[in-house]
Amino acid sequence: MKTTAITEKFQSLFGEGGALYTAPGRINLIGEHTDYNGGFVLPGAIDKAMYCMIKPNGTTDTVKAYALDLEEMDEFQLDDVPIKQWAKYIFGVCLEMIKRGAKIQGFDVVFAGDVPLGAGMSSSAALESCFGFALNDMYNLGFDRFELAKIGQATEHNYVGVKCGIMDQFASCFGKEGSLIRLDCRSLEYEYVPFDPKGYRLVLINTCVEHELASSAYNKRRESCENAASYIRKYHPEVEFLRDATLDMLKEVANEVSAEDYIRAEFVIEEIQRLLDACQALKEGDYETVGKKMYETHIGLSRKYEVSCPELDFLNDVARQCGVTGSRVMGGGFGGCTINLVKDELHDGFIKRATESYEQKFKIKPKVYDVIIKDGARKL
């Protein structure tokens, strides 16, 4: 257990008296590339998390942090940006809290995690949420979970250099066992949607590839969506984002927008509706419909939004051939994982066939992660 190893290391370095905290990674069941279009996402916190043991060390501003997974120690002051990349996450959370009026003093910490790196489960958001929750509790700072999510997001923007949305930190802070979170990316209103798939399992299969296109393609697709929305806005001033548009509105400007911008916008408008349909199906316990929507999302991401890749399409095809209920690429695309909703009795056969056939075709061994929806950041 990670917590046992963290506790032993903490005691050997800093003695007794540390408190243990955790914050999870996340999956997103459906709703891809909808966030920057003012739409909805449907994340859930998972049973893979970051953990830290922490206590004040009596100094005014000296932080001593040990990254157990890397076997690295760093010591830094709260007025000086640390050199090590991983330490910038801790530093950033502290500084964002201080900006908001918090009084933070020096502390000692050991941390580690079992969120797979580079698999799209947001290990960085889990780390930020873990430290945010721990410092907030330890110093009794009074931030609510909503503010902690914003602190994590601001850390990414200002100290790590990643201009992410708020979904990952939100899921890590607000996660709830047995529920997904329907998050409105424009208003940040949210609703818990029941997710209790008795007889089914959620499985991620990591292609273990990351194609170079990802960041430039993301920006290009974002521009396409903004272009389409601006043309629609000329006739429908109330349309701020594609989230406000209908397919009929898009058809009205078909002769004005480029073919590429049209098909990208069409995907987003359809995806927002798919997510709402999936939420309704979850409330009715209809996991077959949820799975159908996941497959529709994959086809849209592959053919209309063009952010898939041969490896992801291959795994999606295998899922379909094996009778898997739902499967799609999860995340920005061009690599990473497929997320699969699999009936219990099909699970082992699907994993065997997917891993063996994938390795045979691509000469890469994929990684498999069974995930369970769990609670968000908390003290242990």
Buried (B, 14 or more C-beta within 10 A) or exposed (E): EBEEBBBEBBBEBBEEEBEBBBBBBBBBBBBBBBBBBBBBBBBBBBBBBBBBBBBEBEBEBBBBBBBBBEEEEBEBBBEEEBEBEBBBBBBBBBBBBBEEEBEBBBBBBBBBBBBBEEBBBBBBBBBBBBBBBBBBBBBEBEBEBBBBBBBBBBBBBEBBEEEBBBBBBBBBBBBBBBBBBBBBBBEEEBEBBEBEBEEBBBBBBBBBBEBEBBEEBBEEBBEBBBBBBEBBBEEBEEBEBBBBBBEEBBEBBEEBBEEBBBBBBBBBBBBBBBBBBBBEBBEEEEBEBBBBBBBBBBBBBBEBBBBBBEBBBBBBBBBEEBEBBBBBBBBBBBBBBBBBBBBEEBBEEBBEBBBEBBEEEBEEEBBBBEBBBBBBBBEE
